[in-house]
Amino acid sequence: MYILTVLWQLSNHLASETVFSKENIKRLSKIAYAGLIESGIYAVAVLSALLAYIFKLANRLKDEKDI
């Protein structure tokens, strides 16, 4: 939601003649950092799901070995 808000502010300024202003540079930097943080969160979620799957398979192998 934060990224969308900053993009909205940026789009309002792009329509005017202040395209290359310091404010727009700051907004683009904020969007870049927020995107990096968000992609990091998704990477953690994917790794967690992968580990859960691996642990599930390992548990099945352990149960089969115990039988």
Contacts in CASP RR format, 6 or more apart in sequence:
PFRMAT RR
TARGET T0000
AUTHOR 0000-0000-0000
METHOD contacts of the structure
MODEL  1
MYILTVLWQLSNHLASETVFSKENIKRLSKIAYAGLIESGIYAVAVLSAL
LAYIFKLANRLKDEKDI
2 34 0 8 1.000
3 31 0 8 1.000
3 34 0 8 1.000
3 35 0 8 1.000
3 38 0 8 1.000
6 27 0 8 1.000
6 30 0 8 1.000
6 31 0 8 1.000
6 34 0 8 1.000
7 31 0 8 1.000
9 27 0 8 1.000
10 24 0 8 1.000
10 27 0 8 1.000
10 28 0 8 1.000
10 31 0 8 1.000
13 19 0 8 1.000
13 21 0 8 1.000
13 23 0 8 1.000
13 24 0 8 1.000
13 27 0 8 1.000
14 24 0 8 1.000
18 24 0 8 1.000
END
